[in-house]
């Protein structure tokens, strides 16, 4: 799966969880990136190398370890 498809699917999951449509601008703002950058990710014109590296790293971990790391990150970086 291409990274842009993963980002698109994650966007849809966030919409389902919130029960509302979330535009690209709102999603970009919540991620702390520009609308242009987010749009480029979705259109496959740009690839966030750091995210790709992190995803590759996660493939080396057990599911529980991934969940634990994300939970720790969320608890220390809650906006």
Secondary structure, 3 states (H helix, E strand, C coil): CCHHHHHHHHHHHHHHHHCCCCCHHHHHHHHCCCHHHHHHHHCCCCCCHHHHHHHHHHCCCCHHHHHHHHHHHHHHCCC
